[in-house]
């Protein structure tokens, strides 16, 4: 396997022949440049803030010092990729969790509040101070000792022949060379020192990257807490979405639908009072028919938003109702002795309904079957038909969006549809059963 980090590369015999030594050199050199820039920026920011503090303009500049670590940490996370330690150009993707929490509300005040309360902000500020005042001189020293000095030794024969005119030269201001034999010996020693220096640069770069990871990447506990909060927020969004669907269904059922029923009754009474053979009776008849058609469409719409049978009797009854409404004969075998969470029931029901709609529209099937059960803490539903097959969820069958909805609940949706059939849609959602209203333990 190819090494993915500088530490793995250092353990391999072909380290010197790979690109890793030069990645390590580039990491240290760019660290020197970054440190100089950070030092100049911090000194300039504090100096300008101190000078202008007497007129209160400098106070915001001094306050910005607390956030100086944010851009530095962003650059460092990118540089970590050179050594396979982060999400940068060659990184392994080890740090996919965001380093900072998103502000709870838009606006500068919310952003400042959440950043000042985060421990990551202060760790990154400490990292910026270390980078600007301590780390870059150490990196410069490592590069000088490990690479520049051995390179000077390797170049001794050339320097003797050119600058020393073949007679005498002083290497590194310490060793006097008076002949080519001595120069070649120093060059051989320089090659050995250069090889050792490249290993030293790799160790130094790995240690520098490890310190950077400790300070600017999310820690394990923070990342896990962030993932848990993200999962909880996704569930809350699904529950809020389902509650809104039920509210819309209830408003349509109790409001617009009842008004249409009253309108249809009023038109029916008006038809009884109108002369049977006059033009008014014909117009009232047409209006009555249109009102009945609008009422039927509204009832179908209400049922599609969130069927009342699902809320009242659960998933098994709702699946049986969807099977009765399907133009293709559907056999149902759904064994759910207890109710499931509302979000799970809604997601599973709409998967079944969409699958049966696809069977009726596209499959050419003569019959279909729906099986479902709750086993080992998971709801398992399967919709199978004997149609022509060849269904592709990516081609806009409607199941792609339902798959995303199921995945929010940590579930999975799979479609198996070879050419010639049969087609099988399978959904699995982890969930726990809930006691029904007539259960003594409810």
C-alpha positions, 0 to 999 in steps of 0.5 A: 500500500502507498503511504498516506502520511509522512510517518508511514513514509518514514518507515519505508525503505524507499522514503528518499526516492519518493515525494515525501521528503520534498513534501516535508521540506515544502511544509516546513518552508511554507511554515516559515513564511506563514510564521513571518506573516503571522508575526508581522500581522499580530505585531501590526494589529496590536501596535495599531490598536494600541496607538488608536485606543486613545480615540476608541478606534483601536479597541475593535482592532485589539478585539480582533486579535482574539480571532487572529487564529481563525484564518491561520488555522484555516491555512494550517488545515489546508497545509496539513494535506501535504503530509496526508494529515488533513483535508488539503491537496493530498490529505486523507480526509481525516478532518471532515467534521467542521472545526467550528459550530455554525452560529444559531442565527444570522448576523455578526452578533451571533457569530461573535458570540458563538466564536468567543464561547468556543474552545476551538477559537482560543486553541487556534489563537494559541496556535497562531501565537506559537506560529508567529513567535516560536515555531517558524524560527525552529523550522528555519533552523531545522531546514538550515541544519538539515539541508543548507549545511549538507548542501554546502558540503556537497558543493565543496568541489565546485566551490573550490574549483570556482571561488577558491581557484583550486587552491583554498576555500573555507566551507561553512566558515569552519573547515579550510579545504586545500585540495580536491581529495579533501573536497571530495571527502567532504562532498561524500560526507555531505551526501550522507548528511543530506540523506540523514537531514531529509529524514530529520526534516520528515520527523520535524514536519510530522511533529509540526503537523501533529502539533497543528492537528492537536490545536486546529482540528476538532478533537474526538469528543467534539467531533462525536458531539457535533455528529450527535447534535447533527443527527438530533437536529436532522430528526427534529427537522423530520419531526417538524416537517411531519407536524407541518404536514399534519397541520396542513392536512387538518386545516384543509380537512376541517376548513376548505373541505368543509366549505366545499361540502357546504357549497355543494349542499347549497347548490343542490338545494338551489337546484331543487328550487330552480325550474327543472327545464330552465337555463338556471337549472342547467347552470346550477347542475354544472356548478354542482358537478364542478363543486363535487369534482373539486371536493373529490380532488381536495379529498385526494390531495388531503389524503396524499399529504398525510392520510388520516388512517395513518395517524389513527390506525398506524402503518399496517392499516395505511399500507392496506389502504394504499393497496386498495387504492392501487389499480394493480392488485396488491397483496399485503403482509404487514405484521406490526403488533405495535405502533412505530414513531410517527416519522418512521411510519410516515417515511415508510408509508410514502415509500410504499405509496410511491413504489405502488405508483411506479408499479401502476405507471411504469412496470406493466405488472399484473400484481404486486406484494407488500411485506413488512415487519419489525425485526431486531429493532428495525422496520423492514418493508418490501414492495415487489412486482412482477413487471418488466423491471429495469427501474433506475432510481437515478432516472427520476423514478421518485424513489431518490428523494424518498431514499434521502428522506429515509437516510435522515432516519438512519435508514436505507432504501434499496432498489433491485430491478433487473431487466425482465423483472421482478422489481424489489424495493426494500427499506430498512429503518432502525426504530423502536416500537411504541405501546398503543393507546389501549395498552395497559403500559401506555 
